[in-house]
Amino acid sequence: MTGIIELEKLLSSINPKLVEGEFIFCTLPGDLSDYAHLNPLSSFIESEGLSLVLSKDNAESANIKFEHIYRQITLTVHSSLEAVGLTAAVSTKLASKNISANVIAAFFHDHIFLQRQIRRKML
């Protein structure tokens, strides 16, 4: 199944969904296999260490330190990895309201993480 490439069609079908739970970003030493039991939502290997996105509950149960708490919004439109402009359009809109966004693009959808305090300001 291929995703949508056309920006106008993506934007008209964006259908954002607030995901249950709270999440954190952290960086840890070691390999992903050392933390698989924490069911990371996302991982990325950087030169400084292993970056993980974890549920806040799992991070706290493992005594992992973190600075901020995030809420996740999933753009439920099936965007192609070849699509151009979706992340820029969403980031620009959020930036116009002085809201920082951490975007993770996965195979089917884009996922935006907003600091919990910012999310409350939006309401």
N, C-alpha and C positions, 0 to 999 in steps of 0.2 A: 504494500500500500504506500503510495507516494504522497507526500505532503503538498500543501499549497505553496506556490512560489510567489504569486502576484500580491504585491503589498496592499493594494486597495481591498482585495478579497480577504486577506488576512485581517486587516483592521476592522472590516465590517463583520467578521466572524470571531472576533477575539475572545468573547465569552469568559471573562476572568472568574475564577473560583477561589475563595478563601479556603485554604486547607486547614483541617483541625490540628491543633497542637502548636507548640512553640519550638523554635529551633535555634541552634547556636553554630557559630563557625569557630574552629580551633585549628591549631597546628601542633603536631605531635611528632616525637621521634619514632623511628621504627618503620615497620611495613604495615600495609593495610591488613594483612592477616592477623596482626597483633590486636586489631580493634574490630574484627568482623563480628564478634559477639555483641557489639554495640549497635549493629544494624545501621551503619552510616547511610544517610540519604544520598550523599555524594562524596566523592574523594578526588583529590588531585595531588600529584607528586610535584612539589616545587623544590628548587635547590635548597631552600631554607628548612624544609621538612614536609611532612605529610599533612595536607589540609583536608579537614573533614567537615561535613555538615551533619550534625547529630540532633536528635530530639533533645530538648532541654532536660527531660527526665532521665534519659540514658546518660547524658554527660554528668549530671549531678550524681547519679548512682555510682559512677566510676570516678568521682572526685576530679573531674576534668575542669580546669579553670577556663573561664570565658569572660569576655567583656560586655557583650550585648546579647539581647534576646530578639529574635526575629519571628515574624509571621510570614507564611508562604502564600503567595497568590500564583495559581497556575493559569496560564492562558490556554484554555482547552482546545483552541483551534489547532489542527494538525499542521504545523508549519514545517516546510521542507528545510533541511539543513543548508540548502542552496538559496533559500530566500534572502533577499537583501532589504534591510530597512526596518524590520519589525522591532528589533531591540532598540534601534536608534529612535524610532517613533515613540515607544513607550518610555524610554529613558528621558527623552526631551520633554515629554508631558510631565513626568514626575519632577524633573529638574526645574521646570517652570514654577512649581509649587514648593521649591526648596526641599525636596524629598530625595534622599539618596536611595539607590536601588542596587542590589546585588543580583545579577541575572545569571542563571544557569540554563544553558540550552541543552536539552536532551534530545533523543531521537524523534519523539512525537511532539513534545510541547516545550515551551519556554516557561521557566519558573522564576518568579521575582521574590526576593526576600527583602522585606522592609523592617526596619527597627521597630520593635513593639511600641515604643513611645511615639514614634511618628505615626503609626497606624491609628493610635488613639486620637491624635490631633486631626486626622483626616475625617473622623466621624464627627 
